[in-house]
Amino acid sequence: MKVEFKSEIKGKKADALITGVYEGLKEVEKEERERLKALSFGGKRGEVAVLPGEAFKRVIYVGLGKKSEVDSEAVRLAAAKGIRKAGELKAKKVVCELLGVDKLKEKGAKATAEGLIIGSYRFDKYKKDKKEEIERLTVAGQKEFKEAFELGRVLAEATNFARELVNEPGNVITPEKLAEVAKELAQEYGFECKVFDEKKLEKNQMVGILTVGKGSKNPPRFIHLTYKPKKAKKRVVLVGKGVTFDSGGLNIKPEQFMKTMKSDKAGACAVLGIMKAVGELRPDVEVHGLIPTVENMPDGKAYRPDDIIVYKNGVSVEVHSTDAEGRLILADALIYGSELEPDLMIDMATLTGACVVALGHYTSGLFTEDDGLAKELCSISRESGEKLWRMPLDEDLEEEIKGAYADIQNVGKSRYGGAITAALFLKKFVDGEKVKSWAHLDIAGPAFLDREWKYYSQGATGQPVRTVAQLITEIKK
């Protein structure tokens, strides 16, 4: 779908026009208002109605809710509803007016772009009967809002890029293939890209990645992407869990929990999506994307419960569950990331079912000791719609991961506080003297959904691409 922004649409022919309406229909002309009411459309948030048009074959009205309560989320939802309805009508050329800009200004323009692009995405690559695609989308609005719209477009396209990778099955995306995608991204945007094979992993003492990956015929990899502008204000390290398929290893998962485990690479794919956005936006911030990537499988070479791993930083780990593999590979990446001495390091991972139990399917857990960072991330997430909730790094729970035969163990001694003990485990591999600020995002809930929700289709959501990319663009000296 080709997307263009125009400040003038006179004389433009299209199959459909998408226009926003506030609850009560006060801004709508009397004749149209009566026709919309006859369709039981009142402009409530999420409502959609279609009328025949004159300049356009169809006019798609989308509800924004009460004008006094309109926010970016209402705009995103309305834009997504509108573009989906245009698709159902088999429209090829669509015009959409900017939504909510009379109230939200630039935020409305940005949210319009996000809703249109995120809402139009679906993963039907392998279906014989594909839905017809919209060929051209023209967004009409004042020139002053073009920059904000373009920012939303970049962030949304980066999100969809991540979603596409997450939705690909394990027989398509292996650790080696994920490394190829990273190389292609580096070539497109001029990043430096390093990929560690087994020999380089051994040389760099990345024992967690090697241990988890040795049970699969698809070998493990470590990816390091670097964006380095000439006048970088800060250095940011992003770390993403890249388990391309998680069977649970020898502690094999039950069938109902294994089915969607192609999504266990969502953190890695989010890092790639953020790097794509960075390549487009070119912020004055040095950004490193680190991805430990493995396939967690059970065979004769697979690692076992009771195995002990000694990491490069000297911390020894006793394996109590081979299905708690994500933290074992992230540990290597956090040690490596610490050596880069960043101002900020953020890891993102589909790490624990416990976080889903605590926060549900739609909210990620945020763990950090930096109050300022927590406040900023939560503020951006409220605007982006990628919900975060700050969780405690409760040091009293460290006893839960204390090992009997090693320094620590890779799961807690009880089932309680599992998201917190996992975060405390990761903290052991962050060098506080080298890393000024660190945050862990447990995205296990919202990374992959089993049903359509808001402007997301079933499957991957691409969270938290837009939130973290936005944070990077707002970093000051």
C-alpha positions in Angstrom: 0.0 0.0 0.0 1.5 3.3 -1.1 1.0 6.0 1.4 1.2 9.7 0.6 0.4 13.0 2.5 -1.3 15.8 0.6 -2.5 19.2 1.7 -4.8 19.4 -1.3 -7.2 16.7 -2.6 -9.5 18.6 -4.9 -10.1 16.7 -8.1 -8.7 13.5 -6.7 -10.8 10.5 -7.5 -10.9 7.6 -5.0 -13.0 4.6 -4.2 -13.5 5.7 -0.6 -13.1 8.6 1.8 -12.5 8.1 5.5 -13.6 10.9 7.7 -13.8 11.3 11.5 -17.0 12.2 13.4 -17.4 13.1 17.1 -20.2 11.7 19.2 -23.4 13.6 18.7 -22.7 14.4 15.0 -22.9 18.1 15.6 -20.3 18.8 12.9 -22.2 16.8 10.3 -24.6 18.4 7.9 -28.3 17.8 8.7 -29.1 15.5 5.8 -26.0 13.3 6.4 -26.8 13.3 10.2 -30.2 11.9 9.6 -28.9 9.2 7.2 -26.2 8.2 9.8 -28.7 8.1 12.6 -30.9 5.8 10.5 -27.9 3.4 10.4 -27.7 3.6 14.2 -24.4 5.5 14.0 -23.8 8.2 16.6 -20.1 8.8 16.4 -19.2 6.8 19.4 -15.6 5.5 19.7 -15.0 2.6 17.4 -18.3 3.0 15.4 -18.2 2.8 11.6 -20.9 3.6 9.0 -20.8 3.8 5.2 -22.8 6.1 2.9 -22.7 6.6 -0.9 -20.7 9.7 -1.9 -20.5 12.1 -4.8 -16.8 12.9 -5.3 -16.0 9.6 -3.7 -17.9 6.3 -4.3 -18.2 5.6 -0.6 -17.8 7.8 2.5 -16.6 5.8 5.6 -17.5 7.6 8.8 -15.5 6.6 11.9 -16.5 7.5 15.4 -14.0 9.4 17.6 -16.2 9.5 20.7 -16.9 12.6 22.7 -14.9 15.6 21.5 -13.9 16.5 25.0 -12.5 13.0 25.6 -10.8 12.3 22.3 -7.2 11.1 22.6 -4.6 9.4 20.4 -6.0 5.9 21.2 -9.4 7.0 19.9 -7.8 8.3 16.7 -5.7 5.1 16.1 -8.8 3.0 16.6 -10.9 5.1 14.3 -8.2 5.1 11.6 -7.8 1.3 11.8 -11.6 0.8 11.6 -11.8 3.0 8.6 -9.0 1.4 6.6 -10.3 -2.1 7.4 -13.8 -1.1 6.2 -12.2 0.3 3.0 -10.6 -3.1 2.5 -13.9 -4.9 3.0 -15.4 -2.6 0.4 -12.5 -3.7 -2.0 -11.5 -0.1 -2.4 -8.2 0.3 -4.4 -7.7 4.1 -3.9 -8.6 5.6 -0.5 -8.4 9.1 0.9 -8.4 9.7 4.6 -8.7 13.0 6.3 -6.4 13.6 9.3 -8.4 12.6 12.4 -8.7 14.6 15.7 -6.2 17.3 14.7 -8.6 20.0 15.7 -8.2 18.8 19.3 -4.9 16.9 19.4 -2.9 18.8 16.7 0.4 16.9 15.9 -0.6 14.0 18.2 -3.7 13.4 16.1 -1.7 13.4 12.9 0.8 10.9 14.3 -1.9 8.7 15.6 -3.8 8.8 12.3 -0.7 7.4 10.5 -0.3 4.7 13.2 -3.9 3.6 13.1 -4.0 3.4 9.3 -0.8 1.4 8.8 -1.0 -0.8 11.9 -4.7 -1.4 11.2 -4.2 -2.4 7.6 -1.6 -5.1 8.4 -2.5 -8.8 8.3 -0.4 -11.9 7.9 -1.7 -13.8 4.9 1.5 -14.6 3.1 0.9 -18.3 3.0 -2.9 -18.2 2.2 -4.0 -19.1 -1.3 -7.0 -16.8 -1.2 -5.6 -13.4 -0.1 -7.7 -10.4 0.6 -7.5 -7.6 -2.0 -5.0 -4.9 -1.1 -5.6 -1.2 -1.1 -3.2 0.2 -3.7 -2.9 3.8 -2.7 -3.8 5.7 0.4 -3.8 9.5 0.3 -3.9 11.3 3.7 -5.3 14.8 3.5 -4.3 17.4 6.0 -2.6 20.8 6.7 1.1 21.1 5.9 1.9 21.9 9.5 1.0 18.3 10.4 3.0 16.5 7.8 6.1 16.0 10.0 4.1 14.4 12.8 2.3 12.2 10.3 5.6 11.0 8.8 6.9 10.2 12.3 3.8 8.1 12.9 4.2 6.4 9.5 7.9 5.5 10.2 7.0 4.1 13.6 4.0 2.1 12.3 6.0 0.6 9.4 8.8 -0.4 11.7 6.1 -2.0 13.9 4.7 -4.0 11.0 8.2 -5.0 10.0 8.7 -6.6 13.5 5.2 -8.2 13.3 5.9 -9.8 10.0 9.1 -11.4 11.4 7.4 -12.6 14.6 4.5 -14.1 12.6 6.9 -16.2 10.5 7.0 -19.8 11.7 10.1 -21.6 13.1 10.7 -23.5 9.9 11.2 -20.1 8.1 12.9 -18.0 10.7 15.9 -19.8 12.3 18.8 -18.1 14.1 20.8 -18.0 10.9 17.8 -16.5 9.0 17.3 -13.8 11.7 21.0 -12.9 11.2 20.4 -12.6 7.5 17.6 -10.2 8.1 19.8 -8.1 10.3 22.5 -8.0 7.6 19.9 -6.9 5.1 18.8 -4.1 7.4 22.4 -3.0 7.9 23.0 -2.8 4.2 19.8 -0.8 3.7 20.6 1.8 6.4 24.3 1.8 6.6 24.6 0.0 10.0 27.6 -2.0 11.1 26.6 -5.6 11.6 28.5 -8.4 13.4 27.2 -12.0 13.6 28.9 -14.5 15.9 28.8 -18.1 14.8 29.7 -21.0 17.2 33.4 -20.3 17.1 33.0 -16.6 17.8 30.5 -17.4 20.6 33.1 -19.6 22.2 35.8 -17.0 21.8 33.5 -14.4 23.5 32.6 -16.8 26.3 28.8 -16.6 25.4 28.1 -19.8 27.3 24.4 -19.3 27.8 23.7 -19.0 24.0 25.9 -22.0 23.3 24.3 -24.1 26.1 20.7 -23.4 25.1 21.3 -23.7 21.3 23.2 -27.0 21.3 20.1 -29.1 21.3 19.0 -28.0 17.9 20.2 -28.7 14.4 19.8 -25.0 13.7 22.9 -23.4 15.2 22.8 -20.4 17.6 23.9 -16.9 16.6 24.6 -13.5 18.3 23.8 -10.4 16.3 25.3 -6.9 16.9 23.9 -4.0 14.9 25.4 -0.5 15.3 24.1 2.9 14.3 26.7 5.5 15.0 26.1 9.1 13.9 29.0 11.6 13.8 27.7 13.7 16.8 26.1 11.2 19.1 24.6 12.7 22.3 24.2 9.4 24.1 24.8 5.7 23.7 21.8 3.3 23.9 22.0 -0.5 23.9 18.9 -2.5 23.0 18.8 -6.3 23.8 16.1 -8.6 22.4 15.4 -12.3 23.2 15.5 -14.2 20.0 14.3 -17.8 20.6 13.0 -18.6 17.1 11.1 -21.6 18.5 10.8 -22.7 22.1 9.8 -26.4 22.7 10.9 -26.0 26.4 13.9 -28.2 25.8 14.0 -31.4 28.0 11.4 -29.7 30.3 9.1 -29.9 27.2 6.1 -27.7 27.1 2.5 -29.1 27.0 1.0 -28.9 23.6 -1.3 -25.9 24.4 1.7 -23.8 25.5 4.0 -24.8 22.6 1.7 -23.9 19.7 2.5 -20.2 19.5 6.2 -20.4 20.5 7.3 -19.0 17.1 6.5 -15.7 19.0 9.4 -16.3 21.5 11.6 -14.2 19.2 9.3 -11.1 19.6 11.9 -9.2 21.6 14.6 -9.7 19.0 12.2 -8.7 16.2 11.2 -5.6 18.2 14.9 -4.7 18.3 15.1 -5.1 14.5 12.0 -3.0 14.1 13.4 -0.2 16.4 16.7 -0.3 14.4 14.6 0.1 11.2 13.0 3.2 12.7 16.4 4.5 13.8 17.7 4.1 10.2 14.8 6.2 8.9 14.8 8.9 11.6 18.6 9.2 12.1 18.6 10.5 15.7 21.7 12.0 17.2 22.1 8.9 19.5 24.4 6.0 19.1 22.3 2.8 19.1 23.4 -0.8 19.4 21.0 -3.6 18.8 22.0 -6.9 20.4 20.2 -10.2 19.7 21.1 -13.6 21.2 19.2 -16.1 19.0 18.7 -19.8 19.5 16.2 -22.6 18.9 15.4 -24.4 22.2 15.0 -28.1 21.3 15.4 -31.5 23.0 17.9 -34.0 21.6 20.9 -36.0 22.7 23.0 -32.9 22.9 20.5 -30.7 24.8 21.3 -29.2 28.1 19.8 -30.7 31.2 18.2 -29.7 34.5 21.1 -29.7 37.1 23.6 -28.5 34.6 25.8 -25.6 35.8 26.9 -22.7 33.6 29.7 -20.2 34.5 29.3 -16.9 32.7 32.0 -14.5 31.5 31.4 -12.2 34.5 32.0 -15.1 36.8 28.4 -15.7 37.9 27.5 -19.4 38.0 24.0 -20.6 37.2 22.3 -23.9 38.1 19.7 -24.9 35.6 16.5 -25.9 37.2 14.4 -25.7 34.1 15.4 -25.8 30.4 12.2 -23.9 29.7 13.6 -20.8 31.4 16.1 -20.5 28.6 15.4 -16.8 27.7 17.2 -15.4 30.7 20.2 -17.7 30.0 20.8 -16.3 26.6 20.0 -12.7 27.6 22.7 -12.9 30.3 25.4 -13.1 27.6 23.9 -10.2 25.8 23.7 -8.1 29.0 27.3 -8.8 29.8 28.3 -7.8 26.3 26.1 -4.7 26.4 27.6 -3.6 29.7 31.0 -3.7 28.1 29.8 -1.0 25.6 29.3 1.3 28.7 25.9 2.7 27.6 24.0 5.6 29.0 20.9 3.4 28.7 20.4 -0.3 28.2 16.9 -1.7 27.6 16.2 -5.4 27.2 12.8 -6.7 25.9 11.7 -10.3 26.1 8.7 -12.6 26.1 10.2 -13.8 29.3 7.6 -15.1 31.8 4.1 -16.5 31.9 4.0 -15.0 35.4 4.0 -11.5 34.0 0.9 -12.5 31.9 -0.8 -13.8 35.1 0.0 -10.5 36.9 -0.8 -8.0 34.1 -2.9 -9.8 31.6 -2.5 -10.1 27.8 -2.4 -6.4 27.0 0.3 -4.9 29.3 4.1 -5.3 29.5 5.9 -5.3 32.8 8.6 -2.6 33.3 11.4 -3.2 35.7 14.0 -0.5 36.5 15.5 1.2 39.4 15.7 4.5 37.5 12.6 6.5 38.5 13.1 9.1 35.8 13.4 6.5 33.1 10.3 4.7 34.4 8.3 7.9 34.3 9.4 8.7 30.8 8.7 5.3 29.4 5.3 5.1 31.1 4.4 8.6 29.7 5.4 7.6 26.2 3.5 4.3 26.5 0.3 6.0 27.5 0.5 8.1 24.3 1.6 5.2 22.1 -1.1 2.8 23.4 1.7 0.2 24.1 0.8 -0.2 27.8 3.5 -0.6 30.5 3.1 -1.1 34.2 6.1 -0.7 36.5 6.9 -3.7 38.6 9.2 -3.9 41.7 12.7 -5.3 41.7 12.0 -6.6 45.1 15.4 -7.6 46.6 13.7 -9.7 49.3 12.9 -12.2 46.5 16.6 -12.7 45.7 16.5 -15.6 48.1 14.2 -17.3 45.6 17.0 -17.6 43.0 19.9 -18.4 45.3 21.5 -21.6 44.1 22.3 -24.6 46.2 25.3 -25.6 44.1 25.9 -22.4 42.1 25.6 -18.7 42.7 22.0 -18.5 41.4 19.5 -20.8 39.7 17.5 -19.9 36.6 14.0 -20.2 38.2 12.6 -19.3 41.6 12.2 -21.9 44.4 8.4 -21.3 44.3 6.0 -20.3 41.6 5.3 -16.9 43.2 6.7 -13.6 41.9 8.1 -15.3 38.8 8.3 -12.1 36.7 10.2 -10.4 39.5 12.7 -13.2 40.1 13.4 -13.4 36.3 14.1 -9.7 36.3 16.4 -10.1 39.4 18.2 -12.9 37.5 18.9 -10.5 34.6 20.1 -7.8 36.9 23.0 -10.1 38.0 24.5 -9.6 34.5 24.1 -5.8 34.2 27.3 -4.1 35.3 26.1 -1.2 37.4 29.5 0.6 37.2 29.4 0.6 33.3 25.6 1.0 32.6 24.2 4.3 33.8 20.5 3.1 33.5 18.9 -0.2 32.7 15.3 -1.3 32.1 13.8 -4.7 31.5 10.5 -5.1 29.6 8.7 -8.3 30.0 6.4 -8.3 26.9 5.1 -11.9 27.2 1.5 -10.7 27.3 1.0 -8.2 24.5 3.7 -9.4 22.1 1.4 -12.0 20.4 -2.4 -12.1 20.7 -4.7 -15.0 19.8 -7.5 -12.7 18.7 -8.0 -9.3 17.1 -7.7 -6.4 19.6 -8.2 -2.7 18.9 -6.1 -1.9 15.8 -4.1 -5.2 16.0 -5.0 -8.2 13.9 -4.6 -11.7 15.4 -0.9 -12.6 15.9 2.1 -10.3 16.6 1.7 -6.7 17.7 5.2 -5.4 17.3 5.3 -4.0 20.8 7.2 -2.1 22.2 8.7 -0.8 18.9 6.9 2.6 18.9 7.5 3.3 22.6 11.2 2.6 22.6 11.9 4.2 19.2 10.1 7.3 20.4 12.1 7.3 23.6 15.3 7.3 21.5 14.2 10.2 19.4 13.5 12.2 22.5 16.9 11.7 24.2 18.6 14.9 25.1 22.2 15.7 25.9 
